[in-house]
Structure formats: C-alpha cells, structure tokens
C-alpha cells in the first residue's frame, strides 16, 4: 500500500519554521531511508521462497518471514504517508468518485482472490458523483480503508461499498455485511489513522465502527453551480488530528 503525494505538495510546507513540522519531515525522510534496504531484503526473501529445493520446514519459515517483512514495509509506508498528510496542504479539485474507485477495485482483484473476500458496489450503475477532494489523498484513503476491511474479513465475507450524496457531503461507506471477523491489529489501526488524517485534511468527516467493521468517509459534495465555475481550493493540514 503506497501513494506518493505530488511533488508540489511536498514543497508546500505550511510551517517551515515550526520545530514540530521539521521533526515530522525528518521522521518521514528517515522512514524512506529505512525502507530502501528493506526492499532489497524483501526481494531476496521472495527469491528464496520461489526455490523449490527448500525443505518444507524451512519453506514455512521463509514464508512467515516474507509475510512479516511485507507487513513491516506496509507499516513504514503508512507512517510516512501519515506524517506527510499532517505536514502538507490538501490540493482539492473537482473529482468524479467512480472514476477514482474503479481502478482501485481492479488493483485489489488479486488480494480479493487470495483472501476469498468480495467487494460489492451498492449501486454499480450509479451516475457520476462529484466531490471537492484531493485526488491523491482520496485514493490513498480509499485504498487504506479497503485493504483494512479485507485484512479483518473472513473468507466468504462480502464488503459493501456505497457512495451516497447527502447533507452537502458524499458519503463513501465501506461495510462488512457479516457480523464476524478478526479484531483490528496495530497495522490496521495505523492504516485507519492515515485514512482519518487524509479525509480530515480535506474538510471531510471520518467515522469508524469496528464490529462489524463500518468505515464512513464523507467529502464535500460538489454541486452543479460550483461545477460550472470550475472552483478549486486548498485546505490546510488538519490541526485537530489526534
């Protein structure tokens, strides 16, 4: 799971003289530096797991090690993205949400087949719905939320994805229809922290119920009058995030 923000957002620091902002920037750079050697180690482990001459006991250990290394890389990526989200402004424009959602669902196809979980759009024939959003951050939040829903689901579960305009917002809801599942782990909670920061930085609303899992991402609705003027806006990093 990874979504790199555009270069102009990286350069648009809101408080360059703020010691806390400087610390976050150094932490993000440190996480990036740590990820580079881990990527090499992960590649080596993947190569070893493909070796058919490895004894079964050793193969099991290699598979476990590879899985844990993947988890560590994902955690570091989420932490770095979380730090960047709290540092930089959201670049909000008019976004057609189904155009954003469809490629994400295609990319998740392999993970869904492996886990035995399905994602079912509530209204697949729904007409275009526009929101005022940062495309990169919205994609980042959706990927993280859907991956979290998949990770805590059980084989055979159906995850409902609904997109519904109401009360001046577009509500993207991700919900497991089944009343059972795994508990949220530390990596899941970090992913959801990233989702929360990404949505709140766009003046959106984040809500989450854990059992059964239901994640609500509300983004400002782009009405017809605004769409005709091509309004864009820039929101500051979320200050109330905790």
N, C-alpha and C positions, 0 to 999 in steps of 0.2 A: 504494500500500500504506500503510494508516494504521489505527491502532487506538488511540483515546484512552482512557486509564485513567479509572476513575470518580473523581469529584471528591474523595470521602473518602480515596482513596489518595494523591491529590496533597497533601492536607493532613496525611497521616500520616507526616511525615518522621521517620526513625529517629534522626537525629543532627543536630539543627538547629544545634548549636554546632560541628559538625565543619567545619573550613575546606574540606576536600575536597568534602563534601556541598553546601556553599554554592556552590563553584565549579561543580559539576555542575548545580546549579539555575540559575545564571546562564547557563551554556552552553546549557541547554535553552531558556531564555527567549529567548536570542539567536537560536537556530536558528528558533524560532517567528516572531520578528520578521522575519528574513530571508525566510522562506517567504511572507509576505504580499505583498511586491512581486513576487516571482517568480510567484505565482499570477496576478497581473494580466498580466504579460508572457506567461505561457503561454496565457492566454485570447486575447490579441492575436494570437499566432502561430497558434493554432488557427483564428482567424477568417480570417487571411491564407491559410492552406492550403486553405480552402474556396473561395477566389476562383478561378474557372475561367479568368479572363483572365490569370493569371500565366504567363509563358513557362516552358517545360519546365525549362530550366537553373535558373531562379530557384525553381521549384517544388521541385526536388530539394534545393536549399539550405535552403528553408524546412522541408521535411520532416525533414532532418537536424538542423536547429536545434531543431525542436519535440521530436524524439526525445531529444536531449541535454538539453534543459531538463526533460523528464519524468524523465529519469534523475537529474538533479541534485535535483529535488524529492523523489524517492523516497529518495535518499541522505540528505538532510537529515531527512526523516521518520524513517528508520531510526535515525539517530544520536540524534535527540531521544528516540525511544522507548527506545533502549538506555540513555541517561542516566537516564530516569525509572525504568526497571526496576531499575537498581542503587541507586536512592535510596529507593524506597518498598516497604513490605511487600506480600507477596502475600496476597490475601484468598481463602483456599481453602475451598471448599464441595463438596458432592456434585455431580458433573457427569456427565450421560449423554453420552458422547462422540459417538455417532452423531447425536444432536440438534444437536451443535455442528458436526459435519463437514458434514452435508448442505447447509446454507445456504452454506457456504464453497465447496463444489463448484459450486453453482448460480451463485454470483457469478463464478467463474472460467470460466464457459462461453464468454464472448466471447474471452478470452485464449487459450483452448484452440483455438477455431475458427481464430483468426488464425495461431497457431503450427503448426497441424497436429499437435498432440500430444494424446494421450488420457490421462486418469486413470482407472484401473480399480480399484475397491474389490475386495480379495481375497475378501471374504465379504459381499456386499451384503445377504444375508438374515440376517446375524448378529443374535443377540438383544442386548438392551440391555447395555451395559458401562459401569459407573460407576467414576469415578476421584475422588480427592481433588485438586482443582485450582482454580486461579483462572480463571474462565471467560474473562475479557478477555485474560489473558496466554496462555492456551492457544490461543485463537482467533488472537491475534497471532502466536504461534509457528508455528501450522499454516499460516496464510496466507503468512508469510515463507518457510517451508520449501517449500511447494508452488510458490510463484512462482519461487523459486530453481531448483527442479527443472525447471520449464517453460522458464526462460531458458537453461539449459545443455543442453536436449534438442534433438534434431534432428527435423525434420518426419517424422512417421510413428512416432515413438517412443511406447511405452506406459509410463506411470509407474504402478507398482503401489502401492496404499495398503492397508496391512494394520493391523488393530487386534487385538492378541492379549494376553490376560491371562496372565501367568506370573511366578512367583517374587515375588509380592507387588506387582507393577507391571502397568500396562497399557502395552504397547509399541506405539506408533504408528510404523510403518515406511513410509518413502517411498523407493521404489527404482525406478531406471530399468532396465527389463529388457534394454535394448540395451547392448552393450559399447562404444559410441562416444558422442561428444557433445563439447560445447565445454568449454574449460577455465573454471574459476571466475574471474570477474573481481573487481575491487575492490568493486563494489557487491554482488556475490553474497556475498563474504566478510563484509561488514558486515551483510548480512541474516542470515547464519548466526550471526554474533556475537550478534545480537538474539535469535535462536532459542535459542541456548545460555543466555544470561542469563535469558530468560523461563522456560525449563524448570528450570534450576538454582535459581532463586528459589523454586520450588515444591517443593523437595526431590526434584526429578526428576533423571534421568540423560540426558545428551545425548551422542550418538555420531555421527560422520560419516566416511564413506569417499568419496573424491572420484571414483574412476574404476573401474567405473561408479558413479555417484552413489547413495549409500545413506545416508539420514538416519534415525536412531532417536531417538524421543522417548519416554522412559519416565516415567510419572507413577504415584504411589502408588495401588494398587488399593483401592477402597472395598468391603470385604467386607459380607456380609449382616448381620452383627451391628452393624457401625458404621452401616449404612444405616437400621436400625431405631431408632437413637438420634438420628439427625439431627445427627451431630457436625460441627462446623465448626472450622477452625483458621486461624491466621495465622502465616505464616513470614516471617522477616526477609529483607532483601535479601541476595543471595548475596555472601559475603565472599571466596570462593575464586575468583571470576570473574577471568579474565585474558585 
